[in-house]
């Protein structure tokens, strides 16, 4: 956590990694918190190569659109947010170095994921923990399950995300990818 104003000023640019499958209100709470504490945020859209599965139903482009349109709709300063799609690599120990080659220089990571925190700390980066927001209710896994089951998920994501999911027939996509060959 951030200790003092001088410590806050030390973080010109911070990496905020996630899959954003889909972007939800917890993610946006973290982005707003970070905007109040650091200069710029590099939002890493992870698993950029993955889509059309239950775990990763949306393409990197769709997730970037969700981020940009929500940031604009909420009148947040897009000029302080860099969004970068990043494909996975299969070597956790190399991941931070991989990001260093793809991203502008950064001083810290913002994450509550223990593995992410450890990987960045081992490379000497500061670790920020944005406060949780309704974590018992809001998670990508829960939202995707609710979408699949036809339960109300719309209040857990920003309004623009609801619209984008509908525009791209996202619910139908999720239901289709879980069907087995026998059901077809």
MIBA-133455 format. One record per residue (C-alpha): residue in three letters; x, y, z. Coordinates in steps of 0.1 Angstrom, whole numbers, plus 2048, in hexadecimal, padded with zeros to 3 digits. Layout:
N
ALAXYZ ...
***
This chain:
184
UNK800800800 UNK80B8247FB UNK81983481A UNK81E859813 UNK81A8747F9 UNK83F8727F0 UNK83C84C7EB UNK81D8527D5 UNK83186A7C0 UNK84C8507BA UNK83583C7A4 UNK83384E783 UNK82682F771 UNK81780F77F UNK80E7EE76E UNK7EA7E2774 UNK7E77BF765 UNK7C77AB760 UNK7B3797747 UNK7947AD74A UNK77D790740 UNK7687A5742 UNK7717C7750 UNK75E7CB770 UNK7577E578C UNK7737D77A1 UNK78C7DE785 UNK77E801781 UNK7808077A7 UNK7A57FE7A6 UNK7AC815787 UNK79B832799 UNK7AF82C7B8 UNK7D082A7A4 UNK7C884A792 UNK7C785B7B4 UNK7E984D7BE UNK80084A7A0 UNK80885D780 UNK7FF844765 UNK7F1822764 UNK7FB80774A UNK7DD7F0748 UNK7EB7CF73C UNK7CF7BB72A UNK7DD798731 UNK7D777871E UNK7D378E6FF UNK7D47706E8 UNK7B875E6F9 UNK7937616F1 UNK77374D6EA UNK776737709 UNK76373772A UNK78174473D UNK78A75E722 UNK76B76570D UNK775788701 UNK7907916E8 UNK7AC7A96F2 UNK79C7C36DB UNK77B7C06EC UNK78B7C370E UNK79E7E2703 UNK77D7F16F6 UNK76C7EA718 UNK7897FC72A UNK78B81A713 UNK76581F710 UNK76081B736 UNK77D83373E UNK76E84D726 UNK74A848733 UNK75684C757 UNK76986C74C UNK78B85E759 UNK7AB86C74A UNK7B385572E UNK7D3868728 UNK7E0859748 UNK7D783573F UNK7EB820726 UNK7D980071B UNK7F07E470E UNK7E57C1703 UNK7FE7A770D UNK7FE782703 UNK80776871D UNK82975871F UNK82B737731 UNK849740748 UNK83E753767 UNK86275B770 UNK86776D74F UNK84678074F UNK8517A175F UNK86F7A3747 UNK85779C72A UNK8427BA736 UNK8617D0739 UNK8677CB714 UNK8437D370A UNK83A7F0721 UNK846813728 UNK85C815748 UNK84980F768 UNK85181078D UNK8377F979D UNK81B7E0797 UNK7F77E37A5 UNK7E97C17AC UNK7DA7AB7C7 UNK7E578B7B7 UNK80077A7CC UNK81376C7AE UNK81378D79C UNK81F79F7BC UNK83B7867C1 UNK84778779D UNK84A7AD79D UNK8587AF7C0 UNK8747967B6 UNK87D7AE79A UNK87F7CB7B3 UNK85E7DC7AB UNK8477EC7C5 UNK8267DB7C9 UNK8067EF7CE UNK7E57DE7DA UNK7C67F17CE UNK7AA7ED7E7 UNK7917D17E0 UNK76E7DB7D5 UNK7527C37DD UNK7697A57D6 UNK75078D7E5 UNK7387977C9 UNK74D7A27AC UNK76678C79A UNK76A783775 UNK76475E77D UNK74376678E UNK73877E773 UNK73F765757 UNK72C74A76A UNK70E76276E UNK70F76A749 UNK710745740 UNK6F373D758 UNK6DE75B74D UNK6DF76B76F UNK6E1791774 UNK70679C770 UNK7007BE762 UNK7037D1783 UNK7267C3789 UNK7367D376A UNK7367F775D UNK718801747 UNK72E803727 UNK73A7E072D UNK7167D372D UNK7107E570C UNK7307D76FC UNK7287B4707 UNK7067B76F8 UNK7147C76D8 UNK72C7AA6D2 UNK71378F6DD UNK72A7866F9 UNK71177170D UNK70975C6EF UNK72E7576E9 UNK73374B70D UNK71673370A UNK7227266E9 UNK74671F6F4 UNK73B709711 UNK7256F26FB UNK7346D06F4 UNK7346C06D2 UNK7176A96DE UNK7016C76E4 UNK7066D46C0 
***
